């Protein structure tokens, strides 16, 4: 892949809750993200967007080769709007958990998804391959990564059959065994024999900081508020009186002792870069971010700056999660969504 095309996969932002993670209605497709939003994203300095798409928008299991034409029109309009601003776009297959679990245990379902991806790739193949990228699956999540790594080559081959010249994005499993460690899972992946594939991981580490206040996932997160970054025992001790759950306090003490900082983050990100160098492949991190609700704003921006700087140091592409939702580069001020200048500075300064 030429350097110019890979450069397009740097400095990106995710367009969440548009064609995935939200009601899959024509109204949402039309109104969630507007042409003005895309123009604003361009002016902010982003080079590409990542567009999550729930397969249910287009996929009919009984006729996997036939895309839902009515919804496809809305997707095409969205792509037209994005490409009109000369932004790159990652078309990301972003299913719910049930879809992924079927994929891991049902060979016939894998075959149908491969047929679907071939048709979708064929449809997208008329778009400029310098601007449009195809991502096989968001966050594969199976206890044994080898299960996903046996499935992925079949889906990539189907995508390549439909779009011979477009760059494909392969996904590392989200965890290894019971441990949520996307980078460790990446290191178990053997690249396919296709030089036009980029490999992807997500980065939400350390969880007590980046996901504090979340009401999903690990149940301790809802108790975490005002968790600092960088961490040390003294800084964490200052917030412990606010934490009402003893197990949560114990976990936060551990977080303080671990002394999370840029150097500790670099140990992880550099190990991903070492894997890419060993296999002579390109690497991207198309999700990273900090949940806004209760995170200290300055600390949030410090973490974003540290991660973004490290990704760039190791020549890893990036897309922050997300544009205008819980992790957003936008924030609410007097009922209006406005750019968070501190977050933009963390991303671009």
C-alpha positions in Angstrom: 0.0 0.0 0.0 1.3 3.4 -0.9 2.1 5.8 1.9 -0.5 8.3 0.8 -3.3 5.8 1.2 -2.2 4.7 4.6 -1.9 8.4 5.7 -5.7 8.6 5.0 -6.1 6.1 7.9 -4.6 8.6 10.4 -6.4 11.4 12.2 -9.9 9.8 12.1 -13.1 10.1 14.1 -16.0 7.5 14.6 -19.5 8.4 13.5 -21.3 6.3 16.1 -25.1 5.9 16.6 -25.9 6.6 12.9 -26.2 3.2 11.1 -25.4 1.1 14.3 -26.0 1.3 18.1 -29.2 3.2 17.6 -32.8 2.6 16.2 -32.2 1.5 12.6 -34.8 3.9 11.2 -34.9 6.0 8.1 -35.3 9.1 10.4 -32.1 8.3 12.2 -30.3 7.6 8.9 -31.4 11.0 7.7 -30.9 13.2 10.8 -28.2 11.7 13.1 -25.3 13.1 11.1 -25.8 16.0 8.7 -23.8 17.5 5.9 -22.9 20.3 8.3 -21.5 17.7 10.7 -19.3 16.3 8.0 -18.1 19.8 7.0 -17.3 20.5 10.6 -15.3 17.3 10.9 -13.3 18.3 7.9 -12.6 21.7 9.3 -11.5 20.3 12.6 -8.7 18.6 10.7 -9.8 15.0 10.5 -8.7 13.0 7.5 -11.2 10.2 7.7 -14.3 8.9 9.5 -15.1 5.4 10.6 -18.7 4.5 9.8 -20.1 1.7 11.9 -22.9 -0.2 10.1 -25.1 -2.8 11.9 -25.4 -5.7 9.3 -29.2 -5.7 10.0 -29.4 -2.5 8.0 -28.5 -4.4 4.8 -28.4 -8.2 5.6 -31.1 -10.7 4.9 -30.0 -14.1 6.0 -32.3 -15.9 3.6 -30.9 -14.0 0.7 -27.4 -12.9 1.8 -26.3 -11.8 -1.6 -29.2 -9.3 -1.9 -28.6 -6.1 0.0 -31.6 -4.2 1.4 -32.0 -1.7 -1.4 -34.1 0.9 0.5 -31.5 1.2 3.3 -28.7 1.0 0.9 -29.9 4.3 -0.6 -29.5 5.9 2.8 -26.0 4.5 3.1 -25.0 5.7 -0.3 -26.2 9.2 0.5 -24.2 9.2 3.7 -21.1 8.1 1.7 -21.7 10.7 -0.9 -21.9 13.4 1.8 -18.6 12.2 3.4 -16.7 11.8 0.1 -17.9 15.2 -1.1 -15.6 16.7 1.6 -12.7 14.4 0.4 -12.7 12.6 3.7 -11.7 9.0 3.8 -14.3 6.5 5.2 -13.9 3.1 6.9 -17.1 1.1 6.3 -17.1 -1.0 9.5 -19.4 -4.0 9.9 -20.5 -3.3 13.5 -22.9 -6.1 14.6 -24.5 -6.7 18.0 -23.3 -9.5 20.2 -25.9 -12.1 19.1 -24.7 -11.8 15.4 -21.1 -12.3 16.5 -21.9 -15.3 18.7 -23.7 -17.0 15.8 -20.7 -16.3 13.6 -18.4 -18.2 16.0 -20.5 -21.3 16.2 -22.4 -21.7 12.9 -20.5 -22.6 9.7 -23.6 -21.9 7.5 -23.9 -18.5 9.0 -20.3 -17.7 8.3 -20.9 -18.7 4.6 -23.9 -16.4 4.5 -22.0 -13.5 6.0 -19.2 -14.1 3.4 -21.8 -13.9 0.6 -23.2 -10.7 2.1 -19.7 -9.2 2.4 -18.9 -10.0 -1.2 -22.1 -8.3 -2.4 -21.5 -5.2 -0.2 -17.8 -5.1 -1.3 -18.9 -5.3 -4.9 -21.3 -2.4 -4.4 -18.6 -0.3 -2.7 -16.0 -1.2 -5.3 -17.1 1.6 -7.6 -16.0 4.1 -4.9 -12.5 5.5 -4.9 -10.1 3.0 -3.3 -7.9 5.9 -2.1 -10.8 7.0 0.1 -13.0 4.0 1.0 -11.8 1.2 3.3 -13.6 -2.0 4.3 -13.4 -3.3 7.8 -14.4 -7.0 8.3 -15.9 -6.9 11.8 -15.9 -4.7 14.8 -14.5 -6.2 18.0 -14.6 -9.9 17.5 -15.1 -11.3 21.0 -14.6 -15.0 21.6 -12.7 -16.6 24.5 -10.4 -18.5 22.1 -9.1 -16.0 19.5 -8.2 -18.9 17.2 -11.9 -19.4 16.6 -12.1 -15.9 15.0 -8.8 -16.2 13.3 -10.1 -19.3 11.4 -13.2 -17.3 10.2 -11.6 -14.0 9.3 -9.6 -15.2 6.2 -12.8 -16.5 4.6 -14.6 -13.2 5.1 -11.5 -11.2 3.9 -11.3 -13.4 0.8 -15.0 -12.7 0.0 -14.4 -9.0 0.5 -11.4 -9.1 -1.8 -13.4 -11.0 -4.4 -15.9 -8.1 -4.4 -13.4 -5.3 -4.2 -10.1 -6.2 -5.8 -8.4 -2.8 -5.3 -9.7 -1.5 -1.9 -7.7 -1.8 1.3 -9.3 -4.2 3.8 -9.0 -3.9 7.5 -8.6 -7.1 9.6 -9.6 -7.2 13.2 -7.8 -8.7 16.2 -9.9 -10.5 18.8 -11.0 -8.4 21.8 -9.5 -10.6 24.4 -7.4 -13.7 25.3 -9.3 -16.2 27.5 -10.9 -14.2 30.3 -8.5 -11.2 29.9 -9.7 -8.2 27.9 -6.4 -7.6 26.1 -6.8 -6.6 22.5 -3.0 -6.2 21.9 -2.2 -9.6 23.4 -4.9 -11.1 21.0 -3.4 -9.2 18.1 0.0 -10.9 18.8 -1.7 -14.3 18.2 -2.9 -13.3 14.8 -1.1 -14.6 11.6 -1.6 -12.1 8.7 -3.3 -13.3 5.5 -1.3 -13.4 2.3 -2.8 -10.2 1.0 -0.5 -7.1 1.0 -3.5 -4.7 0.9 -4.8 -5.5 4.4 -4.3 -3.3 7.4 -4.5 -4.8 10.9 -6.5 -3.2 13.7 -6.7 -3.1 17.5 -8.7 -1.0 19.9 -7.3 0.7 23.0 -9.3 1.4 26.1 -6.6 1.1 28.8 -6.6 1.4 31.8 -10.4 0.6 32.2 -10.8 2.3 35.6 -9.9 5.6 34.0 -11.2 5.4 30.4 -14.6 3.8 31.2 -15.3 5.4 34.6 -19.0 6.0 35.3 -20.1 3.6 32.6 -23.3 1.6 33.1 -22.3 -1.3 30.8 -19.5 -3.9 31.0 -17.7 -4.3 34.3 -20.1 -3.5 37.1 -17.5 -1.7 39.2 -17.2 1.1 36.6 -20.5 2.8 37.8 -18.9 3.5 41.1 -15.8 5.2 39.7 -15.9 9.0 39.6 -13.2 11.6 39.2 -10.6 8.9 38.6 -7.3 10.6 37.8 -4.8 10.1 35.1 -1.8 9.7 35.4 -2.3 7.6 38.5 -0.4 7.1 41.7 -1.4 6.1 45.3 -1.7 9.7 46.6 -3.9 11.0 43.8 -6.2 8.0 44.1 -6.4 8.2 47.9 -7.9 11.7 47.5 -11.0 10.3 45.7 -11.6 7.2 47.8 -13.9 8.8 50.3 -16.3 9.5 47.4 -16.4 5.8 46.4 -19.3 4.0 48.2 -18.4 0.4 47.2 -15.6 -1.4 49.0 -14.7 -3.6 46.1 -14.5 -0.5 43.9 -12.2 1.2 46.4 -9.9 -1.8 46.4 -9.7 -1.8 42.6 -8.9 1.9 42.6 -6.1 1.4 45.1 -4.7 -1.2 42.7 -5.0 1.3 39.9 -3.1 3.9 41.9 -0.3 1.5 42.7 0.0 0.6 39.0 1.1 4.2 38.3 -0.5 4.5 34.8 1.2 7.1 32.7 2.5 7.7 29.2 5.5 5.4 29.7 3.2 2.5 30.8 0.9 3.1 27.8 4.0 3.0 25.5 4.9 -0.4 26.7 1.6 -1.7 25.4 1.5 0.2 22.1 5.1 -0.5 21.3 4.4 -4.2 21.6 1.6 -3.9 19.0 4.1 -2.0 16.7 6.7 -4.7 17.2 4.2 -7.3 16.0 3.5 -5.2 12.9 7.2 -4.8 12.2 7.8 -8.6 12.6 5.1 -9.4 10.1 5.8 -6.4 7.8 2.2 -5.1 7.9 0.4 -1.8 8.6 -1.4 -1.3 11.8 -4.2 1.0 12.9 -6.1 1.7 16.1 -9.6 2.7 15.0 -11.1 3.1 18.5 -9.7 4.8 21.6 -11.2 7.3 23.9 -12.4 8.3 27.4 -16.0 8.3 28.5 -16.9 11.9 29.2 -19.6 11.7 31.9 -17.5 11.8 35.1 -13.9 11.8 33.9 -11.8 14.9 34.9 -11.7 16.9 31.6 -8.0 17.8 31.8 -7.0 14.3 32.7 -9.1 13.0 29.9 -7.4 15.2 27.4 -4.0 14.2 28.8 -4.7 10.5 28.2 -6.0 11.3 24.7 -2.9 13.3 23.9 -0.6 10.5 25.3 -2.3 7.8 23.2 -2.5 9.8 20.0 1.1 10.8 20.3 2.2 7.2 20.9 0.2 5.9 17.9 1.8 8.5 15.7 5.3 7.8 17.1 4.9 4.2 16.1 3.3 5.0 12.7 -0.1 3.5 13.7 -3.2 4.9 12.1 -6.0 6.1 14.4 -9.7 6.9 14.8 -10.9 8.3 18.0 -14.2 7.1 19.5 -16.3 9.2 18.9 -17.7 12.3 17.2 -20.8 13.3 19.2 -21.8 10.8 21.9 -20.5 9.6 25.2 -16.8 9.7 24.3 -17.2 12.6 21.9 -15.0 15.3 20.5 -18.1 17.4 20.8 -19.5 18.5 24.2 -22.8 20.0 25.4 -22.8 23.6 26.4 -26.1 25.3 27.2 -28.0 22.6 25.4 -25.9 22.8 22.2 -23.2 20.5 20.8 -20.0 22.4 20.4 -16.4 21.3 19.7 -14.3 20.6 22.8 -11.2 22.7 22.0 -9.2 20.9 24.7 -9.9 17.6 23.1 -9.1 18.9 19.6 -5.8 20.2 20.9 -5.0 16.8 22.5 -5.6 15.2 19.1 -3.8 17.7 16.8 -1.4 19.9 18.7 
